[in-house]
């Protein structure tokens, strides 16, 4: 496979994952803003911070409110991470690697791009927002389904998976990090209304509020939630799940190509770091410090994959 | 359908339906027009979803457009096609012999059959190709000869397109679409297959690999990238052949070979089906600004370590001034009369011809010698007085840049309109594959149709559409 093709697949799936994550963040923010009256502005702000877009947003707007934030995150062409921007990136990459994709995957991405070019042409009024967010989720499922159901399990598939899980790992770490103060054990005294809001926000941002109920036989408290999002291998957006996927895809690649890679070592290291910890020892190390290191190591892993597999000339 | 007056209709004769269309007409007369219109809309949605689009140059929003598809097929009998394909094969053979001669002994120039200055002053002539013979002596591995029809037995070649002809993906997709929309038609009417084209293309390209390649030759398609107007076709062909689609920056010279950067290091390639123009192929040899080519590829080529298809410099055989000599070229190299006719062509470089052309602009079609895509041409009968006057000035300023041809009464094939069938002018671009051992011509080709009533310009860049082209089994 061409190095460029591997890169195209990787970025296509990173972008698709990013579109879904952004939609999920907006959804969580929108819901909190609707149902709670406490300080919606800081909720909207934390969403922008999570998307690493504070400077770009503040260059354009003075107020963090639902209209500005959703418009900026959904359709602003000046925001390279807006849903519309990343869907275009995904589609451009899909065109670039068209020969590596099944017709089903290609047409689902192309259709997604056509659909959102249309839906996001004008600002989305608040009344239509749930529908638009649902459409983003639906299209993401469509692409994922086509990918799972039709793609050969070979190196092409592995590069798609690497893009998905590196992006997801980065996103989940950021979501937790922005709210880390709400997750510190000190904040977990019983019944604090404010903390319940924060926790719900976090769980919703990773579509895990129902999963938590099903999977965790315990209270809504900080250690339980942090443990679930960081260490629970059953949750498809947890850090532990992401590292295990990355390790297995990099192992397939190493087997396939007959040589181990430096990126596999990095991924194994990340995975071991989670496996050998319980949530208590992470709190002891310092949650924020742990996450900061995790985010920067995730990005180093991404660079190493690009190098190992010659994405660029 | 109303009988057409002065143009040859491929479907209707004054006394009824022409033979090749009999079965189709029988089927069509039982169809509900509304259902067919709905099918046409479905086809359009399918093309959009699949991304069968082309990018339009010179438009700020870089819009992707569809080439309109008309669902009434253009039908040729096996007899008509046999004659056409023999004529194309003869012409393609002669053009390859001509290219070899021009870049080696130049006997045709010495014999005075083609004037020396047509070559000497030809921008497409590449001195870098002198005294070099590509693998198997093939220059034009893929040719798309443009043919028009004016009567029952009157076929004319309009252009030879010996550089990088496009459109074959539309031929394949059009057939695929028809098969999906009207399977019952294909079980009633025996139509020759076109679907083997990608397989044959790959085989033909492999057969043109440099001698001495070990194992199966590695073939790639070279594209200028996703913003090129024909990008869809490039990726389609690579996909259908099962080969890599590369850009210039994926390639480089490694130990005297051309190699592509893969996830596991550089891999040597043997044959490049390039969809990049000569000028951009090698910044060390041609346009130094080019980002689309591979620095040093011409040296590797001349050392015989890579096959470039079509060969650089083939354009010298298909500009519109050389075109007027093709019948003589055919006779010179094959000893036979040309089976396919040329359109009468006035070379404006000659003073008395220029005078004639200027006096008759309203009846003529004038084209730039190096133009393509229907740009920069004048269709006299359709032009306003002012357009003709403006064009006359351009012509006087640079006469050698133009040729003129009579306005042909192009044949018509019906298209589906809201009011039922209506005749529109068509042309035909069959595709020939040339390898050292064989010339293979896919039955039919791409039919382009001028969708505007009365229009003679079929180019997709000028609002033309396409049709599925059927060659009936014998």
Interface residues (C-beta under 8 A of the other chain):
Chain A: X1 X2 X3 X4 X5 X6 X92 X95 X96 X98 X99 X103 X106 X107 X110 X111 X114 X155 X257 X309 X310 X313
Chain B: X48 X49 X50 X51 X226 X231 X235 X238 X239 X244 X245 X246 X247 X249 X250 X252 X260 X261 X262 X263 X264 X265
